[in-house]
């Protein structure tokens, strides 16, 4: 068996292919349909996705909501600038945080733009720190926080709601589950009338959206845990769909990880139950999918855990070949880019 290497998931992408702004309306983006068994490709517009769905299909949406998680502060004493990116809430006042700035070790006091103070209470790996605010930060986020757009997006976002799905309900993410950005309320109504069903789960997107795989062997990469939840109702819908021989279609890699985490938590392969807790499920080629039958996703960064997950589902060579087709056809890549339906 050939040893897996991170470089196996590399591809060249000129900067002009990276979408800087979202399309209007949301479902005007392009949609590539990839048939994973044959490698055949079709091209459509996202609003036409119903042509590739069947009555009884279950679309699983991640209803996490991006919080205005980027904060600006100054060090005490001294006044040096600090940027904080909230990743994961640990308790009422404490967050796992990505920090930008020097001299940010345990014990350092910080003051935010609005005067609220905080302290670094633990030094984690790399730029991650545990930060305890003097009072809960959530009530201050609407005033002090900024939408944490990915670093490859340089254009200002006129409407922060365009970095939220239309069904975002549960605050807690540091980044959007971008495959869902293409849906509109009208499209959801149309698909429902067609007999397509919907279930919702929650996974709060954390550090790994921002952390490329730097190790030569991807198995050596440490994937950080993220909190996810699937309700008893959603689990029942998944189980009913599987029992009927119909398709469970995950909208985004976060929904994939939530569904497969619930399956891993089950005592035996088969029906899943309600699940809530941290997941560090890392899906690489060779993984056996228990729940997901089809996947809707965007086009991902080279060498990322996300392109590895998609490659585990559809085959590395098939996926990389599809990406080359997308480049030739002028598809838009990454968060505000176009979508791929893998069936």
C-alpha positions as MATLAB code, in Angstrom:
seq = 'XXXXXXXXXXXXXXXXXXXXXXXXXXXXXXXXXXXXXXXXXXXXXXXXXXXXXXXXXXXXXXXXXXXXXXXXXXXXXXXXXXXXXXXXXXXXXXXXXXXXXXXXXXXXXXXXXXXXXXXXXXXXXXXXXXXXXXXXXXXXXXXXXXXXXXXXXXXXXXXXXXXXXXXXXXXXXXXXXXXXXXXXXXXXXXXXXXXXXXXXXXXXXXXXXXXXXXXXXXXXXXXXXXXXXXXXXXXXXXXXXXXXXXXXXXXXXXXXXXXXXXXXXXXXXXXXXXXXXXXXXXXXXXXXXXXXXXXXXXXXXXXXXXXXXXXXXXXXXXXXXXXXXXXXXXXXXXXXXXXXXXX';
ca = [
       0.000    0.000    0.000;
       1.351    3.413   -1.031;
       2.081    5.728    1.883;
      -0.224    8.743    2.032;
       1.510   12.115    1.842;
       0.171   15.633    2.341;
       1.630   16.612   -1.031;
      -0.793   14.124   -2.625;
      -3.539   16.676   -1.947;
      -1.771   19.662   -3.489;
      -2.865   21.551   -6.575;
      -2.047   24.897   -8.156;
      -4.640   27.649   -7.850;
      -3.954   31.127   -9.273;
      -5.296   33.842   -6.927;
      -7.836   35.051   -9.486;
      -9.832   31.835   -8.990;
     -10.503   32.673   -5.322;
     -13.950   34.243   -4.975;
     -13.686   37.531   -3.110;
     -17.387   38.391   -2.952;
     -20.583   36.310   -2.842;
     -22.883   36.128   -5.847;
     -26.407   37.503   -5.760;
     -28.747   35.770   -5.457;
     -27.165   33.019   -3.388;
     -28.328   30.205   -5.653;
     -26.848   31.838   -8.786;
     -23.535   30.104   -8.110;
     -22.446   27.260  -10.343;
     -22.887   23.619   -9.378;
     -20.623   20.801  -10.507;
     -22.145   17.335  -10.238;
     -19.456   14.694   -9.747;
     -20.398   11.030  -10.153;
     -17.853    9.389   -7.885;
     -18.144    5.870   -9.305;
     -17.385    6.923  -12.885;
     -15.732   10.329  -12.538;
     -18.330   11.773  -14.930;
     -19.060   15.473  -14.485;
     -22.101   17.615  -15.217;
     -22.417   21.387  -14.946;
     -25.441   23.297  -13.669;
     -26.514   26.350  -11.678;
     -27.166   25.820   -7.971;
     -30.818   26.790   -8.321;
     -31.179   23.670  -10.512;
     -29.998   21.279   -7.780;
     -33.491   19.761   -7.584;
     -32.800   18.030  -10.913;
     -30.240   15.873   -9.118;
     -32.303   15.157   -6.008;
     -35.128   12.673   -5.522;
     -38.239   12.582   -3.350;
     -37.188   10.958   -0.081;
     -33.632   12.303   -0.156;
     -32.614   13.803    3.198;
     -30.473   16.940    3.128;
     -28.634   17.439    6.428;
     -27.890   21.097    7.202;
     -25.512   22.507    9.809;
     -27.434   25.339   11.493;
     -24.443   26.817   13.348;
     -24.202   30.603   13.277;
     -20.941   32.531   12.941;
     -20.345   34.830   15.880;
     -18.492   38.156   15.433;
     -15.464   36.351   16.817;
     -12.619   38.703   15.823;
     -11.724   41.171   18.569;
      -9.068   43.856   18.859;
      -7.241   44.610   22.094;
      -4.084   46.127   23.567;
      -1.587   44.643   25.973;
      -1.355   45.866   29.566;
       0.950   47.507   30.322;
       2.529   48.809   27.138;
      -0.375   49.128   24.729;
       0.852   46.842   21.944;
      -1.893   45.747   19.518;
      -3.441   42.275   19.794;
      -5.947   40.463   17.591;
      -8.095   37.729   19.121;
     -10.137   35.121   17.263;
     -12.575   33.275   19.518;
     -12.541   29.573   18.655;
     -14.322   27.653   21.388;
     -16.134   28.586   24.606;
     -14.746   26.635   27.562;
     -16.868   28.097   30.354;
     -18.853   31.242   31.104;
     -15.859   33.586   30.784;
     -13.094   31.485   29.195;
     -12.405   30.844   25.513;
      -9.887   28.964   23.445;
      -8.543   31.730   21.247;
      -6.222   32.280   18.299;
      -4.032   35.314   19.039;
      -1.991   37.626   16.864;
       0.772   39.643   18.474;
       4.025   39.176   20.401;
       4.644   38.621   24.092;
       1.295   36.933   24.665;
       2.166   34.472   27.402;
       0.266   33.242   30.452;
      -0.547   36.071   32.858;
      -0.599   38.841   30.261;
      -3.492   41.268   30.763;
      -5.391   42.714   27.800;
      -7.897   45.528   27.364;
     -10.460   45.424   24.554;
     -11.635   48.392   22.508;
     -14.629   48.958   24.786;
     -12.614   48.816   28.023;
     -13.418   45.201   28.976;
     -10.310   43.430   30.286;
      -9.095   39.854   29.937;
      -6.140   37.679   30.910;
      -4.257   34.933   29.117;
      -4.608   31.996   31.503;
      -2.889   29.235   29.506;
      -0.471   28.938   26.579;
      -1.594   26.236   24.165;
       0.140   25.030   21.012;
       1.150   27.535   18.339;
      -0.798   30.802   18.452;
      -3.627   29.352   20.524;
      -4.209   30.728   24.017;
      -6.800   30.265   26.736;
      -8.250   33.687   27.508;
     -10.462   34.522   30.491;
     -12.525   37.690   30.175;
     -13.427   39.650   33.309;
     -17.085   39.111   32.452;
     -18.895   37.053   29.797;
     -17.936   38.335   26.348;
     -21.063   37.292   24.413;
     -23.182   40.356   25.320;
     -20.349   42.598   24.061;
     -19.802   40.836   20.710;
     -22.441   42.756   18.708;
     -20.633   45.977   19.646;
     -16.976   44.886   19.754;
     -16.764   41.855   17.481;
     -16.041   41.653   13.763;
     -16.999   38.925   11.279;
     -13.932   36.656   10.959;
     -13.639   36.266    7.188;
     -11.002   33.781    6.000;
      -7.538   35.277    5.351;
      -7.770   34.716    1.583;
     -10.773   37.075    1.305;
      -9.495   40.639    0.944;
     -12.637   42.445   -0.195;
     -14.827   44.037    2.501;
     -18.167   42.334    3.119;
     -21.004   44.813    2.746;
     -23.549   42.648    4.564;
     -22.251   40.340    7.349;
     -25.356   38.151    6.871;
     -23.901   36.966    3.547;
     -21.367   34.999    5.613;
     -24.260   33.215    7.340;
     -26.513   30.516    5.955;
     -30.194   31.490    5.744;
     -30.931   28.760    8.308;
     -28.180   29.674   10.820;
     -29.688   29.376   14.321;
     -27.069   28.281   16.886;
     -24.312   30.855   17.619;
     -20.818   29.482   18.135;
     -18.756   29.219   14.932;
     -15.534   30.985   14.001;
     -16.276   30.321   10.313;
     -19.316   29.603    8.171;
     -20.273   26.123    6.930;
     -19.870   27.449    3.413;
     -21.609   24.701    1.404;
     -24.883   25.949    2.859;
     -24.370   29.555    1.744;
     -25.943   28.733   -1.643;
     -29.431   27.974   -0.304;
     -32.250   30.511   -0.339;
     -35.553   30.209    1.542;
     -37.362   29.922   -1.796;
     -35.093   27.093   -2.983;
     -35.667   25.202    0.273;
     -39.435   25.596   -0.206;
     -39.157   24.343   -3.794;
     -37.149   21.285   -2.766;
     -39.576   20.531    0.074;
     -42.484   20.631   -2.379;
     -40.501   18.187   -4.547;
     -40.429   15.694   -1.658;
     -36.877   16.363   -0.487;
     -36.630   16.326    3.297;
     -34.386   18.328    5.625;
     -32.742   17.624    8.967;
     -30.540   19.974   10.983;
     -27.444   19.314   13.049;
     -24.941   21.663   14.680;
     -21.163   21.707   14.472;
     -19.390   24.868   15.605;
     -16.517   25.393   13.195;
     -13.204   25.934   14.964;
      -9.459   26.047   14.478;
      -8.969   23.564   11.660;
     -10.653   25.844    9.154;
      -7.609   28.091    9.609;
      -4.910   25.440   10.105;
      -3.286   23.892    7.017;
      -1.689   20.469    7.268;
       2.049   21.121    7.523;
       3.272   17.599    8.304;
       4.523   15.475    5.398;
       2.408   12.570    6.650;
      -1.215   13.724    7.097;
      -1.722   11.034    9.752;
       0.633   13.048   11.974;
      -1.572   16.148   11.811;
      -3.428   16.894   15.029;
      -7.039   17.800   14.304;
      -8.542   19.904   17.093;
     -11.894   18.996   18.550;
     -15.096   20.820   17.665;
     -18.462   20.666   19.425;
     -21.310   19.060   17.523;
     -24.844   17.883   18.186;
     -27.502   15.804   16.472;
     -30.963   15.704   18.004;
     -33.128   12.631   18.508;
     -35.471   13.950   15.804;
     -32.643   14.377   13.282;
     -31.243   10.937   14.133;
     -34.695    9.427   13.569;
     -34.940   11.069   10.125;
     -31.490    9.741    9.205;
     -32.386    6.228   10.355;
     -35.706    6.293    8.486;
     -33.948    7.404    5.303;
     -31.312    4.691    5.539;
     -33.909    2.016    6.307;
     -35.922    3.048    3.232;
     -32.852    2.734    1.023;
     -32.874    6.447    0.254;
     -30.004    8.926    0.339;
     -28.602   10.906    3.251;
     -26.950   13.931    1.657;
     -24.626   15.934    3.895;
     -24.535   19.659    3.173;
     -20.902   20.459    3.864;
     -17.982   18.675    5.473;
     -19.208   19.777    8.920;
     -22.446   17.850    8.450;
     -20.397   14.872    7.235;
     -18.286   14.922   10.396;
     -21.339   15.311   12.646;
     -23.186   12.380   11.049;
     -20.162   10.133   10.992;
     -19.259   11.084   14.591;
     -22.740   10.033   15.702;
     -22.228    6.753   13.859;
     -18.849    6.213   15.501;
     -20.504    6.777   18.892;
     -23.055    4.039   18.210;
     -22.174    0.647   19.717;
     -22.446   -1.081   16.323;
     -22.766    0.115   12.723;
     -26.411    0.814   12.000;
     -28.977    3.227   13.430;
     -27.631    6.341   15.131;
     -28.929    8.043   18.257;
     -28.919   11.609   19.537;
     -25.347   12.752   20.065;
     -23.801   15.801   21.702;
     -20.172   16.487   22.499;
     -16.719   17.104   21.103;
     -15.545   15.406   17.943;
     -12.011   15.079   16.652;
     -12.986   12.726   13.823;
     -10.324   13.042   11.117;
     -11.429   11.548    7.822;
      -8.674   10.467    5.440;
      -8.726    8.141    2.413;
      -9.392    4.623    3.632;
     -12.212    5.738    5.940;
     -15.459    3.766    5.588;
     -18.494    6.057    5.510;
     -21.407    4.625    7.470;
     -24.090    7.297    7.022;
     -23.322    9.726    4.203;
     -24.487    8.672    0.719;
     -23.875   11.949   -1.115;
     -22.214   15.241   -0.270;
     -22.612   18.895   -1.181;
     -19.437   20.891   -0.703;
     -17.425   23.856   -1.982;
     -13.937   23.748   -3.532;
     -11.312   23.536   -0.790;
      -7.776   24.692   -0.144;
      -4.889   22.451   -1.209;
      -3.317   20.344    1.569;
      -6.326   20.956    3.845;
      -8.146   18.396    5.981;
     -11.261   19.286    3.974;
      -9.910   18.248    0.577;
      -8.661   15.075    2.283;
     -12.170   14.345    3.586;
     -13.702   14.897    0.139;
     -10.998   12.663   -1.368;
     -11.852    9.946    1.148;
     -15.438   10.081   -0.123;
     -14.900   10.313   -3.880;
     -11.291    9.206   -4.447;
      -8.228   11.457   -4.515;
      -7.553   11.221   -8.247;
     -11.238   11.732   -9.082;
     -11.418   14.833   -6.890;
      -8.188   16.398   -8.132;
      -9.238   15.751  -11.734;
     -12.581   17.454  -11.005;
     -10.705   20.443   -9.550;
      -8.681   20.750  -12.758;
     -11.933   20.682  -14.734;
     -13.320   23.386  -12.445;
     -10.317   25.590  -13.171;
     -10.646   25.100  -16.922;
     -14.360   25.902  -16.729;
     -13.807   29.051  -14.654;
     -15.408   27.930  -11.393;
     -14.960   30.163   -8.339;
     -13.120   28.585   -5.396;
     -13.291   28.620   -1.578;
     -15.802   30.143    0.827;
     -17.712   32.471   -1.537;
     -17.134   30.207   -4.528;
     -19.161   27.606   -6.378;
     -20.408   24.218   -5.201;
     -19.898   20.551   -5.988;
     -22.503   17.822   -5.498;
     -20.837   14.431   -5.173;
     -23.240   11.545   -5.843;
];
